[in-house]
Amino acid sequence: MKGIVFPVTVMLLILVPSSQPVYVQEGEFSFPLEAVKKLKELLAVNTTASPHMMARTNFISVCANPELPEEFQPVCQRDDAPAIFNRL
């Protein structure tokens, strides 16, 4: 029985910390990694467009998108939102 307890304990110690959510820090904001992945999906656009125009257009459409995770709503209210979204 002792031979089984040690490997199970080690496995639990390895798995418990990895089950914690991962956060992405951007300035004063902290976002769950899953929310950042969703943002990336929403920002996906045609790469032939001008980068400046693409950022501005994406920002407007992303903030109006009902699928945008609510964690990003405070960012949408800021003047520097396009820059924050670009860095994420």
PyMOL Python script that loads the backbone (N, CA, C, O; Angstrom):
from pymol import cmd

cmd.read_pdbstr("""\
ATOM      1  N   MET A   1       0.819  -1.200   0.000  1.00  0.00           N
ATOM      2  CA  MET A   1       0.000   0.000   0.000  1.00  0.00           C
ATOM      3  C   MET A   1       0.858   1.257   0.000  1.00  0.00           C
ATOM      4  O   MET A   1       0.545   2.228  -0.689  1.00  0.00           O
ATOM      5  N   LYS A   2       1.962   1.239   0.787  1.00  0.00           N
ATOM      6  CA  LYS A   2       2.840   2.406   0.842  1.00  0.00           C
ATOM      7  C   LYS A   2       3.481   2.674  -0.517  1.00  0.00           C
ATOM      8  O   LYS A   2       3.783   3.818  -0.856  1.00  0.00           O
ATOM      9  N   GLY A   3       3.681   1.630  -1.277  1.00  0.00           N
ATOM     10  CA  GLY A   3       4.273   1.776  -2.603  1.00  0.00           C
ATOM     11  C   GLY A   3       3.370   2.533  -3.565  1.00  0.00           C
ATOM     12  O   GLY A   3       3.863   3.140  -4.515  1.00  0.00           O
ATOM     13  N   ILE A   4       2.084   2.512  -3.346  1.00  0.00           N
ATOM     14  CA  ILE A   4       1.121   3.203  -4.201  1.00  0.00           C
ATOM     15  C   ILE A   4       0.891   4.635  -3.720  1.00  0.00           C
ATOM     16  O   ILE A   4       0.685   5.537  -4.532  1.00  0.00           O
ATOM     17  N   VAL A   5       0.925   4.844  -2.419  1.00  0.00           N
ATOM     18  CA  VAL A   5       0.628   6.163  -1.840  1.00  0.00           C
ATOM     19  C   VAL A   5       1.637   7.209  -2.303  1.00  0.00           C
ATOM     20  O   VAL A   5       1.242   8.317  -2.664  1.00  0.00           O
ATOM     21  N   PHE A   6       2.911   6.890  -2.303  1.00  0.00           N
ATOM     22  CA  PHE A   6       3.933   7.869  -2.685  1.00  0.00           C
ATOM     23  C   PHE A   6       3.778   8.346  -4.129  1.00  0.00           C
ATOM     24  O   PHE A   6       3.769   9.555  -4.360  1.00  0.00           O
ATOM     25  N   PRO A   7       3.653   7.441  -5.117  1.00  0.00           N
ATOM     26  CA  PRO A   7       3.477   7.922  -6.497  1.00  0.00           C
ATOM     27  C   PRO A   7       2.198   8.738  -6.686  1.00  0.00           C
ATOM     28  O   PRO A   7       2.189   9.709  -7.442  1.00  0.00           O
ATOM     29  N   VAL A   8       1.125   8.350  -6.005  1.00  0.00           N
ATOM     30  CA  VAL A   8      -0.126   9.100  -6.119  1.00  0.00           C
ATOM     31  C   VAL A   8       0.045  10.491  -5.513  1.00  0.00           C
ATOM     32  O   VAL A   8      -0.438  11.470  -6.082  1.00  0.00           O
ATOM     33  N   THR A   9       0.718  10.596  -4.376  1.00  0.00           N
ATOM     34  CA  THR A   9       0.966  11.888  -3.734  1.00  0.00           C
ATOM     35  C   THR A   9       1.804  12.785  -4.636  1.00  0.00           C
ATOM     36  O   THR A   9       1.498  13.967  -4.793  1.00  0.00           O
ATOM     37  N   VAL A  10       2.850  12.235  -5.226  1.00  0.00           N
ATOM     38  CA  VAL A  10       3.697  13.013  -6.132  1.00  0.00           C
ATOM     39  C   VAL A  10       2.894  13.490  -7.334  1.00  0.00           C
ATOM     40  O   VAL A  10       3.031  14.639  -7.754  1.00  0.00           O
ATOM     41  N   MET A  11       2.075  12.635  -7.877  1.00  0.00           N
ATOM     42  CA  MET A  11       1.255  13.000  -9.035  1.00  0.00           C
ATOM     43  C   MET A  11       0.296  14.134  -8.671  1.00  0.00           C
ATOM     44  O   MET A  11       0.127  15.066  -9.457  1.00  0.00           O
ATOM     45  N   LEU A  12      -0.326  14.073  -7.510  1.00  0.00           N
ATOM     46  CA  LEU A  12      -1.235  15.129  -7.067  1.00  0.00           C
ATOM     47  C   LEU A  12      -0.489  16.447  -6.886  1.00  0.00           C
ATOM     48  O   LEU A  12      -1.004  17.501  -7.258  1.00  0.00           O
ATOM     49  N   LEU A  13       0.704  16.404  -6.326  1.00  0.00           N
ATOM     50  CA  LEU A  13       1.489  17.626  -6.137  1.00  0.00           C
ATOM     51  C   LEU A  13       1.876  18.252  -7.474  1.00  0.00           C
ATOM     52  O   LEU A  13       1.997  19.473  -7.574  1.00  0.00           O
ATOM     53  N   ILE A  14       2.066  17.440  -8.481  1.00  0.00           N
ATOM     54  CA  ILE A  14       2.400  17.946  -9.809  1.00  0.00           C
ATOM     55  C   ILE A  14       1.171  18.543 -10.485  1.00  0.00           C
ATOM     56  O   ILE A  14       1.264  19.595 -11.116  1.00  0.00           O
ATOM     57  N   LEU A  15       0.033  17.890 -10.361  1.00  0.00           N
ATOM     58  CA  LEU A  15      -1.180  18.314 -11.061  1.00  0.00           C
ATOM     59  C   LEU A  15      -1.884  19.503 -10.420  1.00  0.00           C
ATOM     60  O   LEU A  15      -2.470  20.312 -11.139  1.00  0.00           O
ATOM     61  N   VAL A  16      -1.851  19.637  -9.121  1.00  0.00           N
ATOM     62  CA  VAL A  16      -2.587  20.711  -8.443  1.00  0.00           C
ATOM     63  C   VAL A  16      -2.117  22.095  -8.894  1.00  0.00           C
ATOM     64  O   VAL A  16      -2.960  22.907  -9.277  1.00  0.00           O
ATOM     65  N   PRO A  17      -0.821  22.407  -8.871  1.00  0.00           N
ATOM     66  CA  PRO A  17      -0.429  23.747  -9.328  1.00  0.00           C
ATOM     67  C   PRO A  17      -0.747  24.006 -10.792  1.00  0.00           C
ATOM     68  O   PRO A  17      -1.020  25.146 -11.168  1.00  0.00           O
ATOM     69  N   SER A  18      -0.717  22.970 -11.628  1.00  0.00           N
ATOM     70  CA  SER A  18      -0.975  23.174 -13.049  1.00  0.00           C
ATOM     71  C   SER A  18      -2.459  23.378 -13.343  1.00  0.00           C
ATOM     72  O   SER A  18      -2.821  23.762 -14.455  1.00  0.00           O
ATOM     73  N   SER A  19      -3.315  23.125 -12.361  1.00  0.00           N
ATOM     74  CA  SER A  19      -4.743  23.325 -12.585  1.00  0.00           C
ATOM     75  C   SER A  19      -5.169  24.761 -12.301  1.00  0.00           C
ATOM     76  O   SER A  19      -6.331  25.111 -12.511  1.00  0.00           O
ATOM     77  N   GLN A  20      -4.256  25.589 -11.832  1.00  0.00           N
ATOM     78  CA  GLN A  20      -4.553  26.995 -11.578  1.00  0.00           C
ATOM     79  C   GLN A  20      -4.648  27.739 -12.907  1.00  0.00           C
ATOM     80  O   GLN A  20      -3.889  27.450 -13.832  1.00  0.00           O
ATOM     81  N   PRO A  21      -5.575  28.696 -13.013  1.00  0.00           N
ATOM     82  CA  PRO A  21      -5.697  29.438 -14.274  1.00  0.00           C
ATOM     83  C   PRO A  21      -4.449  30.299 -14.534  1.00  0.00           C
ATOM     84  O   PRO A  21      -3.799  30.776 -13.603  1.00  0.00           O
ATOM     85  N   VAL A  22      -4.142  30.478 -15.798  1.00  0.00           N
ATOM     86  CA  VAL A  22      -3.009  31.291 -16.219  1.00  0.00           C
ATOM     87  C   VAL A  22      -3.539  32.679 -16.579  1.00  0.00           C
ATOM     88  O   VAL A  22      -4.548  32.800 -17.274  1.00  0.00           O
ATOM     89  N   TYR A  23      -2.859  33.721 -16.107  1.00  0.00           N
ATOM     90  CA  TYR A  23      -3.269  35.091 -16.388  1.00  0.00           C
ATOM     91  C   TYR A  23      -2.203  35.806 -17.192  1.00  0.00           C
ATOM     92  O   TYR A  23      -1.010  35.552 -17.029  1.00  0.00           O
ATOM     93  N   VAL A  24      -2.646  36.706 -18.064  1.00  0.00           N
ATOM     94  CA  VAL A  24      -1.747  37.536 -18.864  1.00  0.00           C
ATOM     95  C   VAL A  24      -1.816  38.939 -18.291  1.00  0.00           C
ATOM     96  O   VAL A  24      -2.896  39.522 -18.196  1.00  0.00           O
ATOM     97  N   GLN A  25      -0.667  39.485 -17.907  1.00  0.00           N
ATOM     98  CA  GLN A  25      -0.590  40.826 -17.323  1.00  0.00           C
ATOM     99  C   GLN A  25      -0.270  41.838 -18.419  1.00  0.00           C
ATOM    100  O   GLN A  25       0.685  41.660 -19.175  1.00  0.00           O
ATOM    101  N   GLU A  26      -1.060  42.884 -18.500  1.00  0.00           N
ATOM    102  CA  GLU A  26      -0.831  43.978 -19.460  1.00  0.00           C
ATOM    103  C   GLU A  26      -1.033  45.273 -18.687  1.00  0.00           C
ATOM    104  O   GLU A  26      -2.164  45.696 -18.450  1.00  0.00           O
ATOM    105  N   GLY A  27       0.073  45.896 -18.298  1.00  0.00           N
ATOM    106  CA  GLY A  27      -0.015  47.122 -17.509  1.00  0.00           C
ATOM    107  C   GLY A  27      -0.767  46.860 -16.217  1.00  0.00           C
ATOM    108  O   GLY A  27      -0.403  45.967 -15.452  1.00  0.00           O
ATOM    109  N   GLU A  28      -1.814  47.636 -15.970  1.00  0.00           N
ATOM    110  CA  GLU A  28      -2.600  47.481 -14.744  1.00  0.00           C
ATOM    111  C   GLU A  28      -3.659  46.386 -14.856  1.00  0.00           C
ATOM    112  O   GLU A  28      -4.343  46.083 -13.879  1.00  0.00           O
ATOM    113  N   PHE A  29      -3.796  45.797 -16.030  1.00  0.00           N
ATOM    114  CA  PHE A  29      -4.820  44.787 -16.270  1.00  0.00           C
ATOM    115  C   PHE A  29      -4.238  43.381 -16.186  1.00  0.00           C
ATOM    116  O   PHE A  29      -3.060  43.154 -16.464  1.00  0.00           O
ATOM    117  N   SER A  30      -5.093  42.450 -15.796  1.00  0.00           N
ATOM    118  CA  SER A  30      -4.741  41.042 -15.767  1.00  0.00           C
ATOM    119  C   SER A  30      -5.922  40.267 -16.369  1.00  0.00           C
ATOM    120  O   SER A  30      -7.059  40.399 -15.916  1.00  0.00           O
ATOM    121  N   PHE A  31      -5.635  39.466 -17.388  1.00  0.00           N
ATOM    122  CA  PHE A  31      -6.689  38.753 -18.109  1.00  0.00           C
ATOM    123  C   PHE A  31      -6.424  37.254 -18.091  1.00  0.00           C
ATOM    124  O   PHE A  31      -5.272  36.835 -18.204  1.00  0.00           O
ATOM    125  N   PRO A  32      -7.472  36.432 -17.950  1.00  0.00           N
ATOM    126  CA  PRO A  32      -7.282  34.982 -18.068  1.00  0.00           C
ATOM    127  C   PRO A  32      -6.802  34.631 -19.481  1.00  0.00           C
ATOM    128  O   PRO A  32      -7.227  35.238 -20.464  1.00  0.00           O
ATOM    129  N   LEU A  33      -5.920  33.651 -19.558  1.00  0.00           N
ATOM    130  CA  LEU A  33      -5.375  33.248 -20.853  1.00  0.00           C
ATOM    131  C   LEU A  33      -6.477  32.863 -21.829  1.00  0.00           C
ATOM    132  O   LEU A  33      -6.384  33.179 -23.015  1.00  0.00           O
ATOM    133  N   GLU A  34      -7.507  32.196 -21.359  1.00  0.00           N
ATOM    134  CA  GLU A  34      -8.607  31.800 -22.251  1.00  0.00           C
ATOM    135  C   GLU A  34      -9.305  33.021 -22.850  1.00  0.00           C
ATOM    136  O   GLU A  34      -9.721  32.985 -24.007  1.00  0.00           O
ATOM    137  N   ALA A  35      -9.439  34.104 -22.073  1.00  0.00           N
ATOM    138  CA  ALA A  35     -10.055  35.330 -22.589  1.00  0.00           C
ATOM    139  C   ALA A  35      -9.162  35.966 -23.656  1.00  0.00           C
ATOM    140  O   ALA A  35      -9.655  36.497 -24.652  1.00  0.00           O
ATOM    141  N   VAL A  36      -7.842  35.909 -23.442  1.00  0.00           N
ATOM    142  CA  VAL A  36      -6.906  36.467 -24.424  1.00  0.00           C
ATOM    143  C   VAL A  36      -6.953  35.650 -25.717  1.00  0.00           C
ATOM    144  O   VAL A  36      -6.855  36.213 -26.808  1.00  0.00           O
ATOM    145  N   LYS A  37      -7.101  34.347 -25.602  1.00  0.00           N
ATOM    146  CA  LYS A  37      -7.229  33.507 -26.803  1.00  0.00           C
ATOM    147  C   LYS A  37      -8.497  33.868 -27.585  1.00  0.00           C
ATOM    148  O   LYS A  37      -8.481  33.915 -28.815  1.00  0.00           O
ATOM    149  N   LYS A  38      -9.581  34.118 -26.869  1.00  0.00           N
ATOM    150  CA  LYS A  38     -10.836  34.513 -27.522  1.00  0.00           C
ATOM    151  C   LYS A  38     -10.659  35.871 -28.202  1.00  0.00           C
ATOM    152  O   LYS A  38     -11.142  36.073 -29.316  1.00  0.00           O
ATOM    153  N   LEU A  39      -9.972  36.798 -27.539  1.00  0.00           N
ATOM    154  CA  LEU A  39      -9.693  38.104 -28.136  1.00  0.00           C
ATOM    155  C   LEU A  39      -8.906  37.932 -29.432  1.00  0.00           C
ATOM    156  O   LEU A  39      -9.197  38.596 -30.428  1.00  0.00           O
ATOM    157  N   LYS A  40      -7.920  37.053 -29.424  1.00  0.00           N
ATOM    158  CA  LYS A  40      -7.115  36.808 -30.624  1.00  0.00           C
ATOM    159  C   LYS A  40      -7.997  36.311 -31.774  1.00  0.00           C
ATOM    160  O   LYS A  40      -7.823  36.722 -32.921  1.00  0.00           O
ATOM    161  N   GLU A  41      -8.933  35.433 -31.457  1.00  0.00           N
ATOM    162  CA  GLU A  41      -9.861  34.952 -32.485  1.00  0.00           C
ATOM    163  C   GLU A  41     -10.684  36.104 -33.058  1.00  0.00           C
ATOM    164  O   GLU A  41     -10.885  36.193 -34.269  1.00  0.00           O
ATOM    165  N   LEU A  42     -11.154  36.976 -32.181  1.00  0.00           N
ATOM    166  CA  LEU A  42     -11.994  38.093 -32.626  1.00  0.00           C
ATOM    167  C   LEU A  42     -11.199  39.115 -33.433  1.00  0.00           C
ATOM    168  O   LEU A  42     -11.750  39.807 -34.290  1.00  0.00           O
ATOM    169  N   LEU A  43      -9.904  39.202 -33.154  1.00  0.00           N
ATOM    170  CA  LEU A  43      -9.061  40.168 -33.862  1.00  0.00           C
ATOM    171  C   LEU A  43      -8.542  39.644 -35.200  1.00  0.00           C
ATOM    172  O   LEU A  43      -7.959  40.402 -35.975  1.00  0.00           O
ATOM    173  N   ALA A  44      -8.746  38.367 -35.476  1.00  0.00           N
ATOM    174  CA  ALA A  44      -8.248  37.781 -36.718  1.00  0.00           C
ATOM    175  C   ALA A  44      -8.889  38.482 -37.916  1.00  0.00           C
ATOM    176  O   ALA A  44     -10.112  38.546 -38.043  1.00  0.00           O
ATOM    177  N   VAL A  45      -8.022  39.008 -38.795  1.00  0.00           N
ATOM    178  CA  VAL A  45      -8.505  39.734 -39.979  1.00  0.00           C
ATOM    179  C   VAL A  45      -7.630  39.427 -41.179  1.00  0.00           C
ATOM    180  O   VAL A  45      -6.645  38.694 -41.082  1.00  0.00           O
ATOM    181  N   ASN A  46      -7.999  39.985 -42.280  1.00  0.00           N
ATOM    182  CA  ASN A  46      -7.225  39.861 -43.511  1.00  0.00           C
ATOM    183  C   ASN A  46      -5.879  40.572 -43.334  1.00  0.00           C
ATOM    184  O   ASN A  46      -5.853  41.769 -43.048  1.00  0.00           O
ATOM    185  N   THR A  47      -4.780  39.868 -43.497  1.00  0.00           N
ATOM    186  CA  THR A  47      -3.459  40.432 -43.261  1.00  0.00           C
ATOM    187  C   THR A  47      -2.991  41.365 -44.375  1.00  0.00           C
ATOM    188  O   THR A  47      -1.935  41.982 -44.238  1.00  0.00           O
ATOM    189  N   THR A  48      -3.741  41.491 -45.473  1.00  0.00           N
ATOM    190  CA  THR A  48      -3.318  42.384 -46.552  1.00  0.00           C
ATOM    191  C   THR A  48      -3.696  43.832 -46.261  1.00  0.00           C
ATOM    192  O   THR A  48      -3.237  44.737 -46.959  1.00  0.00           O
ATOM    193  N   ALA A  49      -4.520  44.067 -45.250  1.00  0.00           N
ATOM    194  CA  ALA A  49      -4.916  45.435 -44.904  1.00  0.00           C
ATOM    195  C   ALA A  49      -3.759  46.153 -44.220  1.00  0.00           C
ATOM    196  O   ALA A  49      -2.848  45.520 -43.686  1.00  0.00           O
ATOM    197  N   SER A  50      -3.808  47.482 -44.242  1.00  0.00           N
ATOM    198  CA  SER A  50      -2.805  48.307 -43.567  1.00  0.00           C
ATOM    199  C   SER A  50      -2.844  48.016 -42.067  1.00  0.00           C
ATOM    200  O   SER A  50      -3.930  47.964 -41.489  1.00  0.00           O
ATOM    201  N   PRO A  51      -1.691  47.825 -41.419  1.00  0.00           N
ATOM    202  CA  PRO A  51      -1.677  47.513 -39.988  1.00  0.00           C
ATOM    203  C   PRO A  51      -2.374  48.578 -39.136  1.00  0.00           C
ATOM    204  O   PRO A  51      -3.085  48.240 -38.190  1.00  0.00           O
ATOM    205  N   HIS A  52      -2.176  49.868 -39.464  1.00  0.00           N
ATOM    206  CA  HIS A  52      -2.814  50.933 -38.678  1.00  0.00           C
ATOM    207  C   HIS A  52      -4.327  50.890 -38.847  1.00  0.00           C
ATOM    208  O   HIS A  52      -5.068  50.967 -37.866  1.00  0.00           O
ATOM    209  N   MET A  53      -4.780  50.768 -40.072  1.00  0.00           N
ATOM    210  CA  MET A  53      -6.213  50.720 -40.347  1.00  0.00           C
ATOM    211  C   MET A  53      -6.817  49.454 -39.745  1.00  0.00           C
ATOM    212  O   MET A  53      -7.922  49.479 -39.203  1.00  0.00           O
ATOM    213  N   MET A  54      -6.087  48.359 -39.844  1.00  0.00           N
ATOM    214  CA  MET A  54      -6.550  47.090 -39.310  1.00  0.00           C
ATOM    215  C   MET A  54      -6.751  47.193 -37.800  1.00  0.00           C
ATOM    216  O   MET A  54      -7.759  46.711 -37.282  1.00  0.00           O
ATOM    217  N   ALA A  55      -5.817  47.808 -37.090  1.00  0.00           N
ATOM    218  CA  ALA A  55      -5.915  47.931 -35.637  1.00  0.00           C
ATOM    219  C   ALA A  55      -7.120  48.769 -35.243  1.00  0.00           C
ATOM    220  O   ALA A  55      -7.853  48.403 -34.323  1.00  0.00           O
ATOM    221  N   ARG A  56      -7.334  49.880 -35.921  1.00  0.00           N
ATOM    222  CA  ARG A  56      -8.452  50.774 -35.583  1.00  0.00           C
ATOM    223  C   ARG A  56      -9.796  50.108 -35.887  1.00  0.00           C
ATOM    224  O   ARG A  56     -10.718  50.172 -35.073  1.00  0.00           O
ATOM    225  N   THR A  57      -9.908  49.481 -37.038  1.00  0.00           N
ATOM    226  CA  THR A  57     -11.150  48.819 -37.423  1.00  0.00           C
ATOM    227  C   THR A  57     -11.443  47.652 -36.489  1.00  0.00           C
ATOM    228  O   THR A  57     -12.575  47.480 -36.036  1.00  0.00           O
ATOM    229  N   ASN A  58     -10.421  46.854 -36.203  1.00  0.00           N
ATOM    230  CA  ASN A  58     -10.609  45.720 -35.312  1.00  0.00           C
ATOM    231  C   ASN A  58     -11.040  46.161 -33.925  1.00  0.00           C
ATOM    232  O   ASN A  58     -11.915  45.548 -33.313  1.00  0.00           O
ATOM    233  N   PHE A  59     -10.426  47.220 -33.436  1.00  0.00           N
ATOM    234  CA  PHE A  59     -10.756  47.707 -32.101  1.00  0.00           C
ATOM    235  C   PHE A  59     -12.235  48.048 -32.011  1.00  0.00           C
ATOM    236  O   PHE A  59     -12.911  47.646 -31.064  1.00  0.00           O
ATOM    237  N   ILE A  60     -12.734  48.778 -32.980  1.00  0.00           N
ATOM    238  CA  ILE A  60     -14.141  49.182 -32.975  1.00  0.00           C
ATOM    239  C   ILE A  60     -15.060  47.971 -33.056  1.00  0.00           C
ATOM    240  O   ILE A  60     -16.024  47.866 -32.298  1.00  0.00           O
ATOM    241  N   SER A  61     -14.763  47.063 -33.971  1.00  0.00           N
ATOM    242  CA  SER A  61     -15.631  45.899 -34.135  1.00  0.00           C
ATOM    243  C   SER A  61     -15.517  44.923 -32.969  1.00  0.00           C
ATOM    244  O   SER A  61     -16.513  44.310 -32.586  1.00  0.00           O
ATOM    245  N   VAL A  62     -14.336  44.768 -32.403  1.00  0.00           N
ATOM    246  CA  VAL A  62     -14.160  43.848 -31.291  1.00  0.00           C
ATOM    247  C   VAL A  62     -14.911  44.349 -30.062  1.00  0.00           C
ATOM    248  O   VAL A  62     -15.578  43.566 -29.385  1.00  0.00           O
ATOM    249  N   CYS A  63     -14.814  45.628 -29.770  1.00  0.00           N
ATOM    250  CA  CYS A  63     -15.500  46.173 -28.590  1.00  0.00           C
ATOM    251  C   CYS A  63     -17.019  46.112 -28.738  1.00  0.00           C
ATOM    252  O   CYS A  63     -17.731  46.066 -27.735  1.00  0.00           O
ATOM    253  N   ALA A  64     -17.520  46.112 -29.951  1.00  0.00           N
ATOM    254  CA  ALA A  64     -18.961  46.018 -30.189  1.00  0.00           C
ATOM    255  C   ALA A  64     -19.438  44.566 -30.273  1.00  0.00           C
ATOM    256  O   ALA A  64     -20.641  44.306 -30.279  1.00  0.00           O
ATOM    257  N   ASN A  65     -18.514  43.642 -30.338  1.00  0.00           N
ATOM    258  CA  ASN A  65     -18.854  42.227 -30.502  1.00  0.00           C
ATOM    259  C   ASN A  65     -19.385  41.653 -29.184  1.00  0.00           C
ATOM    260  O   ASN A  65     -18.708  41.744 -28.160  1.00  0.00           O
ATOM    261  N   PRO A  66     -20.571  41.070 -29.197  1.00  0.00           N
ATOM    262  CA  PRO A  66     -21.123  40.487 -27.969  1.00  0.00           C
ATOM    263  C   PRO A  66     -20.345  39.276 -27.459  1.00  0.00           C
ATOM    264  O   PRO A  66     -20.520  38.863 -26.313  1.00  0.00           O
ATOM    265  N   GLU A  67     -19.483  38.706 -28.308  1.00  0.00           N
ATOM    266  CA  GLU A  67     -18.676  37.555 -27.890  1.00  0.00           C
ATOM    267  C   GLU A  67     -17.403  37.965 -27.148  1.00  0.00           C
ATOM    268  O   GLU A  67     -16.682  37.109 -26.636  1.00  0.00           O
ATOM    269  N   LEU A  68     -17.122  39.272 -27.087  1.00  0.00           N
ATOM    270  CA  LEU A  68     -15.930  39.742 -26.382  1.00  0.00           C
ATOM    271  C   LEU A  68     -16.069  39.414 -24.900  1.00  0.00           C
ATOM    272  O   LEU A  68     -17.066  39.779 -24.279  1.00  0.00           O
ATOM    273  N   PRO A  69     -15.072  38.723 -24.322  1.00  0.00           N
ATOM    274  CA  PRO A  69     -15.148  38.423 -22.893  1.00  0.00           C
ATOM    275  C   PRO A  69     -15.284  39.712 -22.073  1.00  0.00           C
ATOM    276  O   PRO A  69     -14.658  40.725 -22.385  1.00  0.00           O
ATOM    277  N   GLU A  70     -16.096  39.662 -21.039  1.00  0.00           N
ATOM    278  CA  GLU A  70     -16.397  40.855 -20.243  1.00  0.00           C
ATOM    279  C   GLU A  70     -15.168  41.451 -19.572  1.00  0.00           C
ATOM    280  O   GLU A  70     -15.184  42.623 -19.197  1.00  0.00           O
ATOM    281  N   GLU A  71     -14.102  40.670 -19.414  1.00  0.00           N
ATOM    282  CA  GLU A  71     -12.869  41.188 -18.813  1.00  0.00           C
ATOM    283  C   GLU A  71     -12.281  42.342 -19.620  1.00  0.00           C
ATOM    284  O   GLU A  71     -11.530  43.156 -19.082  1.00  0.00           O
ATOM    285  N   PHE A  72     -12.618  42.416 -20.911  1.00  0.00           N
ATOM    286  CA  PHE A  72     -12.048  43.443 -21.784  1.00  0.00           C
ATOM    287  C   PHE A  72     -12.893  44.718 -21.860  1.00  0.00           C
ATOM    288  O   PHE A  72     -12.462  45.700 -22.464  1.00  0.00           O
ATOM    289  N   GLN A  73     -14.075  44.721 -21.266  1.00  0.00           N
ATOM    290  CA  GLN A  73     -14.933  45.911 -21.343  1.00  0.00           C
ATOM    291  C   GLN A  73     -14.267  47.164 -20.765  1.00  0.00           C
ATOM    292  O   GLN A  73     -14.403  48.234 -21.359  1.00  0.00           O
ATOM    293  N   PRO A  74     -13.554  47.084 -19.639  1.00  0.00           N
ATOM    294  CA  PRO A  74     -12.869  48.289 -19.144  1.00  0.00           C
ATOM    295  C   PRO A  74     -11.817  48.815 -20.131  1.00  0.00           C
ATOM    296  O   PRO A  74     -11.584  50.021 -20.213  1.00  0.00           O
ATOM    297  N   VAL A  75     -11.191  47.911 -20.871  1.00  0.00           N
ATOM    298  CA  VAL A  75     -10.187  48.328 -21.859  1.00  0.00           C
ATOM    299  C   VAL A  75     -10.864  49.094 -22.989  1.00  0.00           C
ATOM    300  O   VAL A  75     -10.314  50.079 -23.482  1.00  0.00           O
ATOM    301  N   CYS A  76     -12.047  48.656 -23.404  1.00  0.00           N
ATOM    302  CA  CYS A  76     -12.766  49.314 -24.501  1.00  0.00           C
ATOM    303  C   CYS A  76     -13.106  50.767 -24.175  1.00  0.00           C
ATOM    304  O   CYS A  76     -13.310  51.570 -25.086  1.00  0.00           O
ATOM    305  N   GLN A  77     -13.169  51.111 -22.908  1.00  0.00           N
ATOM    306  CA  GLN A  77     -13.500  52.477 -22.499  1.00  0.00           C
ATOM    307  C   GLN A  77     -12.290  53.407 -22.524  1.00  0.00           C
ATOM    308  O   GLN A  77     -12.443  54.617 -22.356  1.00  0.00           O
ATOM    309  N   ARG A  78     -11.123  52.876 -22.726  1.00  0.00           N
ATOM    310  CA  ARG A  78      -9.889  53.672 -22.671  1.00  0.00           C
ATOM    311  C   ARG A  78      -9.470  54.170 -24.047  1.00  0.00           C
ATOM    312  O   ARG A  78      -9.756  53.543 -25.067  1.00  0.00           O
ATOM    313  N   ASP A  79      -8.784  55.316 -24.054  1.00  0.00           N
ATOM    314  CA  ASP A  79      -8.266  55.876 -25.303  1.00  0.00           C
ATOM    315  C   ASP A  79      -7.153  55.024 -25.900  1.00  0.00           C
ATOM    316  O   ASP A  79      -6.979  54.980 -27.118  1.00  0.00           O
ATOM    317  N   ASP A  80      -6.403  54.350 -25.037  1.00  0.00           N
ATOM    318  CA  ASP A  80      -5.275  53.529 -25.520  1.00  0.00           C
ATOM    319  C   ASP A  80      -5.668  52.066 -25.737  1.00  0.00           C
ATOM    320  O   ASP A  80      -4.798  51.196 -25.781  1.00  0.00           O
ATOM    321  N   ALA A  81      -6.956  51.789 -25.871  1.00  0.00           N
ATOM    322  CA  ALA A  81      -7.426  50.405 -26.064  1.00  0.00           C
ATOM    323  C   ALA A  81      -6.796  49.724 -27.277  1.00  0.00           C
ATOM    324  O   ALA A  81      -6.391  48.567 -27.166  1.00  0.00           O
ATOM    325  N   PRO A  82      -6.692  50.398 -28.450  1.00  0.00           N
ATOM    326  CA  PRO A  82      -6.060  49.700 -29.586  1.00  0.00           C
ATOM    327  C   PRO A  82      -4.634  49.252 -29.275  1.00  0.00           C
ATOM    328  O   PRO A  82      -4.230  48.161 -29.678  1.00  0.00           O
ATOM    329  N   ALA A  83      -3.873  50.072 -28.568  1.00  0.00           N
ATOM    330  CA  ALA A  83      -2.500  49.706 -28.227  1.00  0.00           C
ATOM    331  C   ALA A  83      -2.478  48.511 -27.265  1.00  0.00           C
ATOM    332  O   ALA A  83      -1.656  47.606 -27.408  1.00  0.00           O
ATOM    333  N   ILE A  84      -3.386  48.519 -26.289  1.00  0.00           N
ATOM    334  CA  ILE A  84      -3.457  47.413 -25.341  1.00  0.00           C
ATOM    335  C   ILE A  84      -3.814  46.123 -26.069  1.00  0.00           C
ATOM    336  O   ILE A  84      -3.183  45.091 -25.841  1.00  0.00           O
ATOM    337  N   PHE A  85      -4.820  46.168 -26.943  1.00  0.00           N
ATOM    338  CA  PHE A  85      -5.208  44.975 -27.689  1.00  0.00           C
ATOM    339  C   PHE A  85      -4.067  44.496 -28.585  1.00  0.00           C
ATOM    340  O   PHE A  85      -3.860  43.290 -28.724  1.00  0.00           O
ATOM    341  N   ASN A  86      -3.334  45.411 -29.187  1.00  0.00           N
ATOM    342  CA  ASN A  86      -2.195  45.006 -30.038  1.00  0.00           C
ATOM    343  C   ASN A  86      -1.131  44.292 -29.230  1.00  0.00           C
ATOM    344  O   ASN A  86      -0.552  43.312 -29.700  1.00  0.00           O
ATOM    345  N   ARG A  87      -0.862  44.765 -28.019  1.00  0.00           N
ATOM    346  CA  ARG A  87       0.172  44.123 -27.188  1.00  0.00           C
ATOM    347  C   ARG A  87      -0.268  42.751 -26.708  1.00  0.00           C
ATOM    348  O   ARG A  87       0.560  41.862 -26.513  1.00  0.00           O
ATOM    349  N   LEU A  88      -1.564  42.576 -26.519  1.00  0.00           N
ATOM    350  CA  LEU A  88      -2.055  41.260 -26.086  1.00  0.00           C
ATOM    351  C   LEU A  88      -1.964  40.276 -27.232  1.00  0.00           C
ATOM    352  O   LEU A  88      -2.328  39.110 -27.076  1.00  0.00           O
TER     353      LEU A  88
END
""", "prot")
cmd.dss("prot")
cmd.show_as("cartoon", "prot")
cmd.util.cbc("prot")
cmd.orient("prot")
